[in-house]
């Protein structure tokens, strides 16, 4: 079996027979083109033989700096709150697998997001998560300084390497202000993810953006060619690049900064973008630019971090085709592209399907596009792999919730952050109809945390628990507490059907259904975010409701969508699941072949390389 190779510059698969190769530091490297070979040697560090007395591995200079307020790299590190951080972690894993020269910057959230406890009525109680950075991270020497409210605040870094399939590593720097040189207030600045008031949030963004750029320089990560801002929280990095340019005599080098910055926006609603009053900005941030210049870049009335990133980035993208359209409506006249989100295939494929793919789809781990060949896998073996994953889920439900669910019932999964626009309660819109349709045939497993300040999100959890109590054992409903990446892997692999019911067009992308697809689990979802592109009706799953939101507003949308959801369950899904097992497994097979083969982070990172980083 011929070994697969990746271009060390762009990450694309390479056929050795093409003959575009070169020796470097005692290794034979293969390139997709002469262009990438030239780029490699233009930025490569000198080999040890060219540096007398220095013994280290020669490799290309780190060129992509990836900034994200949250990153999920280990289940034991609560340095993420939800989809944005999980996506960041998947991005870095694929970058490591593809040998993309990247270094990531985030914050060290010592108190984590929170541990979720639920009482018998579904009331959420939050407890701080205790964890020791020393157990997971390497402390790095030295520190950098940022100014917050005219105080000098010291920032240090901790490092965690994300290791790829062949051992290539992408370092992640976690910035931390818990230093004895800082005041007690400043030592807590990086503690709580999305915590505190606007002053606290702006201070965190100073540490991330300004402190992050300075830390990269202090630690010797030279050759930073592109700075990727993952959401507007990191926009102040662009201001620091402007300051650096001015220090080298290039005053207000907006074009130079734009050539270096890539910005990914994830928020499809205006209220979701970080904004700060200018008196607060002047007090906390100071005056990095004259007032009229900062207002021109970040907004006249308030400093809008998304607008700032848009104005200082040469490449801007949304995360689904629909999200691109929505973003262009929010920010008219902007050149916004699309790079569809994806998930890290190996991380989100359960053990039984990993073994199945290893047997039938060689190289799928290195190249998830090979999953398109899932159409060649025997249907019986797909069902066997799914049955194994479902058994693992039912065992977890029994251990976590004390409920014994049936292996022969259609098990529907819904798990994501509990908040109003995601409508986790939509499936319970008409309890008697759900009871009539699902009696003895359907069981539901739900999970998800509500933000501590989101009262409506907490109320939704209580409503789901109450609905489950009303349905009893006729339609069993289980709500699992403390949803995290480990539980997400079990859920997305083990359910029979994945449910997603956002209020359109408020889902920028959504990735949980992509994870389910990697395990042959079809989706039943509103046509929003990625599912507009991923849904082939009756082939990869099923849609809920019309493509466009109804004119009557939320009440009409809820009624229409709930009615269509029940219709699809009663007339299409349940008859196929119980009456045409071969037809059902064929849908599972196509979910893998059509959706998992495309909606993965390897394809996503390769698009960032070709469309954004090398552009």
C-alpha positions in Angstrom: 0.0 0.0 0.0 1.6 3.3 -1.1 2.2 5.8 1.7 0.3 9.1 1.5 2.1 12.4 1.6 1.1 16.0 2.3 2.6 19.2 0.9 4.3 20.9 4.0 3.2 24.4 2.7 -0.5 24.0 1.6 -1.4 20.7 3.2 -2.7 19.2 0.0 -2.3 15.5 -0.8 0.8 14.8 -3.0 1.5 11.9 -5.3 5.3 11.0 -5.0 5.2 9.9 -8.6 4.8 13.5 -9.7 8.5 14.1 -8.8 8.1 17.5 -7.1 10.3 16.8 -4.1 13.3 18.1 -2.2 15.7 17.1 0.6 15.6 19.3 3.8 17.2 18.6 7.2 17.7 14.9 6.3 14.2 14.3 5.1 12.6 13.9 1.7 9.7 16.3 1.3 7.1 16.2 -1.4 5.3 19.2 -2.8 2.2 19.7 -5.0 3.9 22.3 -7.1 7.0 24.3 -7.8 5.3 27.3 -6.1 5.0 25.5 -2.8 8.5 24.2 -3.0 9.8 27.7 -3.5 7.6 29.0 -0.6 8.9 26.3 1.7 12.6 27.2 1.2 11.8 31.0 1.2 10.6 30.7 4.8 12.4 27.6 6.1 14.7 28.0 9.0 18.4 27.1 8.4 19.3 23.5 9.1 21.4 22.7 12.1 24.5 22.4 9.8 24.1 26.0 8.9 24.0 27.1 12.6 27.2 25.9 14.3 26.6 24.9 17.9 22.8 24.8 17.5 21.1 21.5 17.7 17.4 21.6 16.8 14.9 20.3 14.3 14.8 22.5 11.2 11.3 23.3 10.0 9.4 26.0 8.2 8.9 29.2 10.1 5.5 29.5 11.8 3.5 31.6 9.4 -0.1 31.5 10.5 -1.1 32.8 13.9 -4.6 31.7 14.8 -6.3 33.8 17.5 -9.4 32.4 19.3 -10.9 33.4 22.7 -11.7 29.8 23.4 -10.1 26.5 22.3 -11.1 22.9 23.1 -7.9 20.8 23.0 -8.5 18.4 25.9 -11.7 17.3 27.7 -9.9 17.9 31.0 -9.2 21.5 30.1 -12.4 23.6 30.4 -11.0 26.4 28.1 -14.1 26.5 25.9 -17.8 27.2 26.2 -19.3 25.8 23.1 -19.1 25.5 19.3 -16.6 28.3 18.7 -14.0 26.6 20.9 -14.7 23.1 19.6 -14.3 24.4 16.0 -11.0 26.0 17.0 -9.8 22.7 18.4 -10.8 20.8 15.3 -9.1 23.5 13.1 -5.8 23.0 15.0 -6.0 19.2 14.8 -6.4 19.3 11.1 -3.6 21.9 10.7 -1.4 19.5 12.6 -2.4 16.5 10.5 -1.9 18.5 7.3 1.4 20.0 8.5 0.2 23.6 8.1 2.7 25.9 9.9 0.4 27.4 12.5 0.6 28.7 16.1 -2.6 29.4 18.1 -3.2 32.0 20.7 -6.0 31.8 23.4 -6.5 32.6 27.1 -6.0 30.4 30.1 -9.4 30.3 31.7 -8.5 29.0 35.2 -12.1 28.7 36.4 -13.3 27.1 33.2 -16.8 27.6 31.9 -18.8 25.7 34.7 -20.0 22.3 35.8 -23.7 21.9 35.2 -25.9 20.2 37.8 -29.6 19.6 37.4 -32.1 19.0 40.2 -35.2 16.8 39.8 -37.1 19.7 38.1 -34.4 20.5 35.7 -33.2 23.6 37.4 -29.6 24.3 36.5 -27.0 24.9 39.2 -23.5 26.1 38.1 -20.3 25.1 39.9 -16.8 26.3 39.1 -14.6 23.7 37.4 -11.4 23.1 39.2 -8.4 22.1 37.1 -4.6 22.4 37.3 -2.9 24.0 34.3 0.3 22.4 35.4 -1.1 18.9 34.6 -1.9 19.8 31.0 0.4 22.7 29.9 4.0 23.6 29.8 4.8 27.0 31.4 6.9 29.2 29.2 9.6 31.6 30.5 9.3 35.3 30.4 6.3 37.7 30.0 5.0 40.6 27.9 3.3 43.7 29.0 0.0 45.3 28.1 -1.6 48.5 29.3 -5.1 48.3 30.8 -6.6 51.4 32.5 -3.1 52.9 32.3 -1.8 50.1 34.4 1.0 47.9 33.2 -0.2 44.3 33.3 2.2 41.4 32.9 1.1 38.4 30.7 2.8 35.0 30.5 2.1 32.0 28.4 1.6 28.3 28.8 2.0 25.9 25.8 0.1 22.8 24.7 1.2 21.0 21.5 -1.6 19.6 19.3 0.1 16.6 17.6 -0.9 15.5 14.1 -1.0 12.0 12.7 2.7 11.9 11.7 3.9 13.7 14.8 3.9 17.3 13.4 2.8 19.7 16.1 0.9 23.0 16.3 1.6 24.8 19.5 -1.2 26.5 21.4 -0.3 29.4 23.6 -2.6 30.1 26.6 -2.1 33.6 27.9 -2.4 34.1 31.7 -2.3 37.3 33.9 -2.1 35.3 37.2 1.4 36.7 38.1 2.7 38.1 41.4 3.7 41.3 39.7 0.1 42.1 38.9 -2.6 43.4 41.3 -5.1 41.0 42.6 -7.7 42.4 40.2 -5.5 42.0 37.2 -4.5 38.5 38.2 -8.1 37.4 37.6 -8.5 39.0 34.2 -8.1 35.7 32.3 -9.9 33.5 34.7 -13.5 33.4 33.5 -14.5 32.8 29.9 -17.2 35.3 28.8 -17.5 36.4 32.4 -17.8 39.7 34.1 -18.9 43.1 32.8 -18.0 45.0 29.6 -14.8 46.3 31.3 -13.7 42.8 32.1 -14.5 41.6 28.6 -12.6 44.4 26.9 -9.7 43.8 29.2 -9.6 40.1 28.1 -9.7 41.1 24.5 -6.7 43.4 25.1 -4.8 40.5 26.6 -5.8 38.2 23.7 -5.2 40.5 20.8 -2.5 42.9 21.9 -0.8 40.6 24.4 -1.0 37.7 21.9 0.8 39.6 19.1 3.5 40.7 21.6 3.8 37.2 23.0 4.4 35.7 19.6 7.3 38.1 19.1 8.7 37.5 22.5 8.7 33.8 22.1 10.5 33.9 18.8 7.7 32.8 16.5 9.1 34.7 13.6 7.8 34.7 10.1 4.2 35.3 11.1 2.7 35.9 7.6 -1.0 35.8 8.3 -3.0 36.5 11.4 -6.3 34.6 11.5 -8.9 36.3 13.8 -11.4 33.6 14.8 -14.4 35.9 15.6 -14.3 39.5 16.6 -12.9 38.9 20.1 -9.4 38.9 18.6 -9.8 42.1 16.6 -7.4 44.1 18.8 -4.6 42.0 17.3 -5.0 44.1 14.1 -4.5 47.3 16.1 -1.3 45.9 17.5 -0.1 45.1 14.0 -0.8 48.8 13.1 1.3 49.9 16.1 4.1 47.6 15.1 4.1 49.0 11.6 4.2 52.5 12.9 7.2 51.6 15.1 9.0 50.7 11.8 8.1 54.0 10.2 4.9 52.8 8.4 2.4 55.1 10.0 -1.2 53.9 9.6 -0.3 51.1 7.3 -3.9 49.9 6.9 -3.2 48.1 3.6 -0.2 46.3 5.1 -2.2 45.1 8.0 -5.1 44.0 5.7 -2.7 41.9 3.7 -1.8 40.0 6.9 -5.2 39.6 8.5 -7.8 36.9 7.9 -11.2 37.2 9.7 -13.8 34.6 10.2 -17.1 35.8 11.5 -19.5 33.3 13.2 -22.3 35.6 14.4 -25.4 36.1 12.2 -27.3 38.5 14.5 -26.3 42.1 15.1 -26.8 41.9 18.9 -24.2 39.1 19.1 -21.2 41.3 18.1 -19.1 42.8 20.8 -19.6 46.6 21.2 -18.1 49.0 23.7 -18.9 52.6 24.5 -16.0 54.9 23.6 -15.6 56.4 27.1 -15.0 52.8 28.3 -12.6 52.1 25.4 -10.6 55.2 26.2 -10.4 54.4 29.9 -9.5 50.7 29.5 -7.7 50.6 26.1 -6.3 54.1 26.0 -5.7 55.7 22.6 -4.1 53.3 20.2 -5.3 55.5 17.4 -6.7 59.0 17.1 -10.4 59.0 18.0 -11.6 59.8 14.5 -9.5 57.0 13.0 -10.7 54.5 15.5 -14.3 55.5 14.9 -13.8 55.2 11.2 -12.5 51.7 11.6 -14.8 50.4 14.4 -18.0 52.4 14.2 -19.1 56.0 15.0 -21.4 55.3 18.0 -19.7 52.4 19.7 -16.5 50.3 19.1 -17.8 47.3 17.2 -15.1 44.6 17.2 -16.6 42.8 14.2 -16.5 46.0 12.2 -12.9 46.7 13.3 -11.9 43.2 12.1 -13.8 43.6 8.8 -12.0 46.9 8.1 -8.6 45.6 8.9 -8.7 42.2 7.2 -7.9 41.5 3.6 -9.9 38.2 3.6 -13.2 37.8 5.4 -15.4 34.7 5.5 -18.6 33.4 6.9 -19.0 29.7 7.8 -21.8 28.6 5.4 -23.4 30.0 2.2 -26.5 31.3 4.0 -24.3 32.9 6.7 -22.4 34.7 4.0 -25.7 36.2 2.7 -26.8 37.1 6.3 -23.4 38.7 7.0 -23.5 40.8 3.8 -26.9 42.1 4.9 -25.5 43.0 8.3 -22.5 44.7 6.8 -23.5 46.0 3.3 -20.9 46.4 0.7 -18.4 44.1 2.4 -16.5 41.4 0.4 -17.4 38.3 2.5 -16.6 34.8 1.2 -17.7 31.4 2.4 -15.6 28.6 3.9 -17.9 26.0 5.3 -17.2 24.7 8.7 -16.1 21.2 9.3 -15.3 18.8 12.1 -12.1 16.8 12.7 -13.1 13.4 11.3 -10.9 11.1 13.4 -11.9 12.9 16.6 -15.6 12.7 16.0 -15.8 9.2 14.5 -16.7 6.6 17.2 -14.7 3.5 17.8 -17.0 1.1 15.9 -17.0 3.3 12.8 -13.3 3.9 13.0 -12.7 0.2 12.8 -15.2 -0.1 9.9 -13.6 2.7 7.9 -10.2 1.3 8.5 -11.3 -2.0 6.9 -13.0 -0.5 3.8 -11.6 3.0 3.3 -7.8 3.1 3.4 -6.3 6.5 4.2 -9.6 8.0 5.4 -7.8 9.2 8.5 -5.3 11.3 6.5 -7.8 12.2 3.8 -11.4 12.3 5.0 -12.6 12.9 1.4 -12.1 9.1 1.1 -15.3 8.7 3.1 -17.2 9.3 -0.1 -16.4 5.6 -0.9 -18.6 4.6 2.1 -21.2 3.7 -0.6 -19.1 0.5 -1.1 -19.4 -0.6 2.5 -22.0 -3.5 3.0 -25.2 -2.2 4.6 -25.1 -5.0 7.2 -21.7 -3.9 8.5 -22.8 -0.3 8.8 -25.8 -1.4 10.9 -23.5 -3.5 13.1 -21.2 -0.6 13.7 -24.1 1.6 14.6 -25.6 -1.0 16.9 -22.3 -1.0 18.8 -22.2 2.8 19.1 -25.9 2.8 20.2 -25.1 0.2 23.0 -22.4 2.5 24.3 -24.8 5.4 24.4 -27.5 3.5 26.2 -25.0 2.3 28.8 -23.9 5.9 29.4 -27.6 7.0 29.8 -28.1 4.2 32.3 -25.0 5.2 34.3 -25.5 9.0 34.1 -29.3 9.3 34.4 -30.4 5.9 35.8 -32.8 5.3 32.9 -32.9 2.1 30.9 -33.7 3.0 27.3 -34.7 0.4 24.7 -32.2 -0.6 22.0 -35.0 -1.2 19.4 -36.7 2.3 19.7 -35.8 5.2 17.4 -33.5 7.2 19.6 -33.5 10.9 18.7 -30.6 13.1 19.9 -30.6 16.9 20.5 -27.6 18.5 22.3 -26.2 22.0 22.1 -26.2 25.2 24.1 -29.6 25.8 25.7 -30.7 29.2 24.3 -33.9 30.6 22.9 -33.0 30.7 19.2 -32.0 27.0 19.1 -35.6 26.0 20.2 -34.7 22.8 22.1 -38.3 22.6 23.1 -39.8 22.6 19.6 -40.2 18.8 19.4 -42.5 19.1 22.5 -44.7 21.8 20.8 -47.8 19.5 20.9 -47.3 16.8 23.5 -50.4 14.8 22.7 -49.5 14.5 19.1 -45.9 13.5 20.0 -47.3 10.9 22.4 -49.6 9.5 19.7 -46.8 9.4 17.0 -44.1 8.1 19.3 -45.8 5.8 21.8 -43.5 2.8 22.1 -41.4 3.8 19.1 -39.5 7.0 20.0 -37.2 8.0 22.8 -35.3 11.3 23.1 -31.9 12.1 24.6 -31.2 15.8 25.2 -28.2 17.7 26.7 -26.9 21.2 26.8 -25.8 24.0 29.2 -27.5 27.4 29.5 -25.3 30.4 30.1 -25.5 31.4 33.8 -27.1 34.7 32.9 -29.5 33.2 30.3 -32.7 32.8 32.3 -34.7 31.8 29.2 -32.1 29.1 28.4 -32.5 27.7 31.9 -36.2 27.8 31.7 -36.1 25.7 28.5 -34.2 23.0 30.3 -36.9 22.9 33.0 -39.6 22.8 30.3 -38.0 19.8 28.6 -37.7 17.9 31.9 -41.4 18.7 32.6 -42.4 17.5 29.2 -40.5 14.3 29.7 -42.3 13.8 33.0 -45.6 14.3 31.3 -44.8 11.8 28.5 -43.6 9.2 31.0 -42.5 5.9 29.6 -44.7 6.2 26.5 -42.1 8.5 25.0 -39.0 8.4 27.3 -37.1 11.7 27.5 -33.7 11.9 29.2 -31.8 15.2 29.8 -28.1 14.5 30.5 -26.3 17.1 32.7 -22.9 18.7 32.1 -22.6 18.4 28.3 -19.0 18.4 27.1 -17.0 17.1 24.2 -16.7 13.6 25.7 -20.5 13.3 26.1 -21.0 14.9 22.7 -18.9 12.1 21.1 -21.0 9.4 22.7 -24.3 11.1 21.7 -23.5 12.0 18.1 -22.3 8.5 17.5 -25.0 6.5 19.3 -28.4 8.1 18.5 -30.4 7.0 15.4 -31.5 10.5 14.3 -30.0 13.9 15.0 -32.4 16.7 15.6 -31.7 20.4 15.0 -34.4 23.1 15.2 -32.9 26.6 15.2 -34.9 29.7 14.4 -33.8 30.5 10.8 -31.6 32.3 9.8 -29.9 32.5 13.2 -27.7 29.4 12.9 -24.4 30.5 11.3 -23.3 26.9 10.6 -23.8 24.4 13.4 -21.5 21.4 13.5 -23.2 18.8 15.6 -25.0 17.2 12.7 -21.6 16.9 10.9 -20.3 14.9 13.8 -23.4 12.7 13.7 -22.9 12.2 9.9 -19.4 10.8 10.5 -21.1 8.0 12.4 -23.8 7.4 9.8 -26.5 9.3 11.8 -28.8 11.2 9.5 -30.2 14.6 10.5 -33.7 16.0 10.8 -33.1 19.7 10.7 -34.4 23.1 9.9 -32.9 24.4 6.6 -30.4 26.8 8.1 -26.6 27.0 8.4 -24.7 24.0 7.0 -27.8 21.9 6.5 -29.0 24.0 3.6 -26.1 22.5 1.7 -25.9 19.2 3.5 -29.5 18.1 3.1 -30.4 15.9 0.2 -34.0 15.1 1.1 -34.5 11.5 1.9 -30.9 10.7 1.0 -28.7 12.3 3.7 -31.6 13.1 6.1 -34.7 15.3 6.1 -35.6 18.9 6.4 -38.0 20.7 8.7 -40.2 23.5 7.4 -39.8 25.9 4.5 -36.4 27.2 3.2 -37.3 30.8 4.2 -38.8 32.0 7.5 -42.5 32.6 7.3 -43.8 36.2 7.3 -45.8 35.8 10.4 -42.8 35.8 12.8 -41.8 33.5 15.6 -45.3 32.1 16.5 -46.0 31.1 12.9 -42.5 29.6 12.5 -42.9 27.5 15.6 -46.3 26.2 14.5 -45.3 25.4 10.9 -42.0 23.8 11.9 -43.4 21.7 14.6 -46.2 20.5 12.3 -43.7 19.5 9.6 -41.4 17.8 12.2 -44.3 15.7 13.4 -45.4 14.9 9.8 -41.9 13.8 8.8 -41.6 11.6 11.9 -45.1 10.0 11.4 -45.2 9.6 7.6 -41.6 9.2 6.5 -39.0 8.5 9.2 -40.8 6.0 11.5 -42.2 3.9 8.6 -38.7 3.7 7.1 -36.9 3.0 10.3 -39.3 0.1 11.3 -40.4 -1.0 7.9 -37.5 -0.6 5.6 -34.3 -1.3 7.4 -32.3 -1.4 4.2 -33.7 2.0 3.1 -32.7 3.5 6.5 -29.2 2.1 6.3 -28.9 3.5 2.8 -29.6 7.0 4.3 -26.9 6.4 6.9 -24.5 5.3 4.2 -25.2 8.5 2.2 -24.8 10.7 5.3 -21.3 9.4 5.5 -20.5 9.5 1.8 -22.0 12.9 1.0 -21.8 14.8 4.2 -18.9 13.5 6.3 -16.6 13.4 3.2 -17.1 17.2 2.7 -18.0 18.7 6.0 -14.7 18.0 7.7 -12.0 20.3 9.0 -9.3 18.9 6.7 -11.3 20.3 3.7 -11.9 23.5 5.7 -8.3 24.1 6.6 -7.2 23.3 3.0 -9.6 26.0 1.8 -8.2 28.5 4.3 -4.7 27.7 3.0 -5.5 28.1 -0.6 -8.2 30.9 -0.4 -7.0 33.0 2.5 -3.4 32.2 3.6 -1.7 31.9 0.2 -3.9 34.5 -1.5 
